[in-house]
Amino acid sequence: MPKTSTRNTNASATTATAQRGPLATPAEVAAYLGVPVKTLYQWKYRGIGPNVHKVGRHLRYRWHEVDAWLNAQATYDLVV
């Protein structure tokens, strides 16, 4: 009888966060945010996405800046 393992998504997310380096590729950030890579390029063009840096001819994101941008997106005012 095969074992069925229960997967804890929070544990896997925590492990992935601990294993990631200081810089991320657009593909890694897109997967993390759940958006297409093309969306990241559009956000860069419009100046509305997470802060991006050029390393040579490559785009890289700092994880702490991506997380800070994501947290800023979650805050909004509900004024009635």
Secondary structure, 3 states (H helix, E strand, C coil): CCCCCCCCHHHHHHHHHHHCCCEECHHHHHHHHCCCHHHHHHHHHHCCCCCEEEECCEEEEEHHHHHHHHHHHHCCCCCC
